[in-house]
Amino acid sequence: MSRYPRYTKPYEPEVDEAEALDERPSKSSRKRAAHAAQALGERLIALKESDLVRLPIPETLLDAVRDARRIKSRGGLSRQKQYIGKLMRDLDTAAIEDALENLR
């Protein structure tokens, strides 16, 4: 007598589960968005202070950009850029990009 059953029914997710999986963004699209946010943060770091103040960004992001300008360590600056990218994930980056284009 075997311990294992002879036949097991394969798992079929319910329709709601399958639809939920299809609606969320893929890992690669989330990574592309994170890299884009970090690249936009690097553009913010390169701006002059007078231009930076005119942009529609929250105070926490403004402080993080100012801190990044003071950091001289390569590893520390890299971590600060990642933190800036993390802060920007929750923001409307299209408005910031539009404001950057208007500055030019």
Sequence and secondary structure as in RCSB ss.txt:
>XXXX:A:sequence
MSRYPRYTKPYEPEVDEAEALDERPSKSSRKRAAHAAQALGERLIALKESDLVRLPIPETLLDAVRDARRIKSRG
GLSRQKQYIGKLMRDLDTAAIEDALENLR
>XXXX:A:secstr
  SS S        HHHHHHHHHS  HHHHHHHHHHHHHHHHHHHHS HHHHHTS   HHHHHHHHHHHH   HH
HHHHHHHHHHHHHTTS HHHHHHHHHHH 
